[in-house]
Amino acid sequence: MAHVYAALTLLKAGKKPTLEALKKVLEVAGVNVPESDINVLLILIEAARAVDMQENINDDVEGRLKKLEDEVHHLSIKLEEVVKTLQSIQFRIPTHEKPSVEEEGRKPMKHEDMRAGTSEARYIYCVAYNCGKSTLGKIGLNGCEVYTIPFKDICAVVHACHPEPYKSDDRKIVEGWVLAHEEVVEKAMELYGTVIPVSFNTIIIGGDNQVEEWLNKEYSHLKALLEKLRDKEEYGIQIFLDKNFLKEELEKDEELTKLSEEFKGKPGIEYFYKQKIEKILKERMEAKVKTLFDEFYTAIRACVEDVHVEKVKESEGEIMIANFSVLVRKENVGVLKKILEDISSRKGFKVRFTGPWPPYSFVK
């Protein structure tokens, strides 16, 4: 994310972000970012500028970049996992039951089997409600034509492909595939409403008939999951607290103040007193963070349908109190925003609220 912050810095200074300017800012900051990542960011900035010119809006490039930062942050979580595991992926079939070897044409295939067997397969993006038979255009991976395969009142959003996973040693190509996958799922959400997003590189061997067979076999499970997700959206919530502010507040504690007074003028034992104070301060900070987490979790859980507690991340100068993925009814989003606004208005606190996203966290 360093290159995004560098771009924001240049924009705030009234300077145009260029490859050379970004490299110079990053060099001063002592951060190394691949040139390919910087070029992707520059393309996105130029695209945002082009849209602004067309709409005669010239004053919100920074706002668009901030939105891009949130989107990149969200996608980078999945992207890191994809990049790490992509080379080891052989094949995935979208079912919660392990396929038996008797399921002809439905089992994972080795590369030599793929070449010798069928040459037809379908790449699955998501499953949706009541979309009938339609096309979404050439918006898939590598510009593939994306269309729907209906079964009863649900459908799979797919493109035709070879029966082998997408692989590349070029990180930029992989990132492009992952972003294209995400964009197709978001387009399906826009067109059809509720969707069940499917993991990147999920492929069914065979043609449309095999996809219909899978929809038939998994119909009860898929229908129940769609009902669970109907009229709900996923959002990301991260709550931060300024570390220095918390430390200063805790240092006002009577016990710590008394200890600080005790070691003044006692150079022989000053080190030991400082160690004791640091230990007490650390314990108090950990206890305070837990108390705040419980408070925020309780408040947020009351207005959402489901919460996943994600791993907190290290942040210089800040403590990440909580990292949540939440599933919330559309009519309750306003209530959730009000709770987060109240938290953000408290001194020392900052809230990052992103979404809506396809509900990947709630279909595992």
C-alpha positions, -999 to 999 in steps of 0.1 A, spaced: 0 0 0 30 23 2 27 34 -34 -9 44 -29 0 66 1 29 81 -20 4 90 -47 -19 106 -21 10 126 -9 18 139 -43 -18 148 -50 -21 167 -17 10 186 -27 -6 196 -60 18 175 -80 10 149 -107 19 113 -97 44 100 -123 66 69 -122 97 90 -115 80 111 -88 65 80 -70 99 62 -72 115 93 -56 90 95 -28 93 58 -21 131 60 -21 130 88 4 106 67 26 129 37 23 102 15 8 107 -9 -22 76 -14 -44 78 -33 -77 76 -10 -107 47 -31 -122 26 -23 -91 33 14 -95 24 13 -132 -9 -4 -124 -17 24 -99 -8 51 -125 -32 35 -151 -60 35 -125 -53 71 -116 -54 81 -153 -86 62 -158 -101 81 -128 -90 114 -144 -105 104 -178 -139 97 -161 -136 131 -142 -130 150 -174 -160 133 -191 -183 142 -162 -167 176 -157 -157 167 -122 -121 177 -116 -119 179 -78 -123 144 -65 -94 125 -78 -80 122 -43 -114 108 -31 -114 82 -59 -78 73 -49 -89 68 -13 -117 45 -25 -92 27 -46 -70 23 -15 -99 6 3 -106 -17 -26 -70 -27 -30 -68 -33 7 -98 -57 5 -86 -75 -26 -50 -78 -14 -61 -101 14 -75 -126 -11 -48 -119 -37 -20 -128 -12 -36 -162 -7 -42 -168 -44 -6 -159 -53 8 -182 -26 -13 -212 -36 -19 -208 -73 11 -229 -84 -1 -258 -63 -37 -257 -75 -46 -286 -97 -84 -284 -98 -113 -274 -76 -149 -285 -79 -175 -262 -62 -191 -287 -38 -191 -291 -1 -188 -329 -5 -156 -346 -16 -163 -361 -50 -160 -398 -53 -137 -414 -80 -168 -429 -96 -181 -395 -106 -170 -396 -142 -159 -363 -156 -164 -346 -122 -133 -356 -104 -101 -335 -102 -78 -343 -132 -41 -344 -136 -26 -324 -165 -19 -355 -186 -55 -366 -181 -68 -332 -191 -50 -333 -224 -61 -369 -231 -97 -364 -220 -123 -338 -226 -112 -304 -239 -143 -286 -226 -149 -270 -192 -167 -241 -175 -151 -215 -152 -175 -206 -124 -177 -171 -110 -208 -173 -88 -243 -186 -84 -273 -162 -85 -311 -160 -82 -335 -159 -111 -312 -146 -138 -325 -169 -166 -303 -174 -197 -284 -142 -204 -249 -129 -213 -228 -103 -194 -204 -96 -223 -167 -102 -228 -158 -92 -192 -143 -125 -180 -107 -136 -175 -87 -128 -207 -118 -111 -221 -139 -143 -222 -176 -141 -229 -195 -145 -196 -230 -160 -196 -254 -177 -173 -265 -214 -171 -300 -215 -154 -315 -244 -134 -349 -239 -119 -348 -205 -101 -310 -203 -98 -281 -200 -122 -243 -202 -125 -224 -174 -140 -196 -189 -162 -173 -187 -192 -162 -216 -214 -126 -226 -208 -100 -253 -212 -101 -280 -184 -71 -267 -166 -65 -240 -140 -52 -206 -148 -15 -204 -140 13 -179 -146 46 -170 -131 39 -133 -139 24 -118 -107 8 -90 -128 -11 -114 -150 -24 -133 -119 -35 -100 -103 -53 -92 -135 -72 -125 -134 -82 -120 -98 -94 -85 -104 -114 -97 -134 -130 -125 -114 -140 -100 -87 -154 -75 -113 -176 -103 -128 -190 -112 -94 -197 -75 -86 -214 -71 -120 -236 -102 -112 -245 -86 -79 -255 -54 -97 -276 -73 -122 -291 -101 -102 -289 -90 -65 -280 -119 -42 -250 -141 -53 -229 -168 -39 -193 -159 -49 -171 -188 -58 -133 -190 -53 -109 -181 -80 -99 -210 -104 -131 -230 -97 -137 -251 -128 -162 -279 -138 -151 -304 -164 -175 -306 -193 -201 -283 -209 -233 -266 -198 -250 -299 -191 -223 -308 -165 -229 -274 -148 -267 -281 -148 -260 -315 -132 -239 -298 -105 -266 -272 -99 -291 -300 -96 -270 -320 -72 -262 -290 -50 -296 -273 -54 -309 -276 -18 -276 -263 -3 -272 -235 -28 -309 -224 -24 -305 -223 14 -273 -203 11 -290 -178 -13 -318 -174 12 -294 -168 40 -277 -141 19 -308 -125 4 -310 -87 8 -278 -87 28 -243 -73 21 -208 -78 33 -188 -50 47 -153 -47 62 -147 -28 95 -114 -20 110 -112 1 142 -79 18 152 -67 36 183 -38 60 185 -11 42 205 4 74 221 -31 87 231 -39 54 249 -5 54 266 -9 90 278 -44 82 291 -32 51 310 -1 69 324 -25 92 343 -34 61 365 -28 68 402 -7 37 407 16 45 378 19 82 388 29 71 423 56 47 410 69 75 387 73 98 418 90 70 438 120 65 416 127 102 411 160 110 427 169 73 431 193 67 402 204 33 416 169 18 412 155 40 385 159 12 358 140 -13 378 111 11 385 109 19 348 108 -18 339 80 -23 364 61 7 350 65 -5 314 52 -40 325 22 -25 342 15 -2 313 16 -31 288 -8 -51 309 -32 -21 312 -30 -15 275 -38 -51 267 -67 -51 291 -81 -18 277 -79 -32 241 -98 -63 251 -125 -41 269 -128 -19 238 -130 -50 215 -158 -65 236 -177 -31 236 -174 -26 199 -182 -63 190 -214 -61 212 -226 -29 196 -219 -40 160 -232 -76 165 -266 -61 176 -273 -47 142 -259 -72 118 -268 -108 108 -233 -123 112 -198 -113 122 -164 -129 113 -136 -118 135 -105 -114 113 -69 -113 123 -57 -79 135 -26 -64 117 3 -45 130 2 -7 123 29 18 132 16 43 157 -18 27 159 -34 -3 176 -59 -22 155 -86 -28 181 -109 -49 158 -110 -63 123 -145 -75 113 -163 -89 82 -200 -84 88 -231 -95 70 -258 -69 73 -293 -64 60 -295 -35 35 -320 -17 56 -297 -18 86 -266 -4 69 -276 31 81 -278 19 117 -243 3 114 -229 35 100 -242 55 129 -225 32 154 -192 35 135 -196 73 133 -200 74 171 -168 53 175 -149 74 151 -159 106 168 -142 95 200 -108 110 206 -79 89 194 -101 65 173 -103 59 136 -126 36 117 -122 21 82 -155 10 67 -154 -6 32 -180 -23 10 -204 -36 0 -185 -66 -12 -195 -101 -25 -201 -121 6 -170 -144 4 -166 -145 42 -200 -160 47 -200 -188 21 -171 -209 34 
